[in-house]
Amino acid sequence: MLSPEVAQAVGEIIDQQIDLAFAEGYKRGVIAWKPEAEYWKTKDHEAGALGWTNGFWIGTACGTVVTIGLTLVAQTLLHAGGSR
C-alpha cells in the first residue's frame, strides 16, 4: 500500500497532467476552429452593415399590423356590446 504522502504526490501529479492535457486540447480545438470563427465573424459584420435597418422596418411593419388588428378587434367588441 502507498503511504499518504506518496498518494498525495501522485494525486497532485495526476491533477497537473489532467490540467495540462485539457489546456492543450483546448488550444488545439481553438486552432482547429479559428478559420470557421473568422468566416462567421465576416458574415456577421456583413449582415450587421444593413441588418439594423432591415430589423427596424420589419419591427415597424409588425407593430403597425398589430396596432391595426387590435384596433379592429376593440371596435368590433365595442360595437357588438352596444347593439344588445
Summary of the structure (lengths in Angstrom):
residues: 84
radius of gyration: 31.3
end to end distance: 93.7
largest distance: 94.1
contacts: 153
relative contact order: 0.04
helix: 94%
strand: 0%
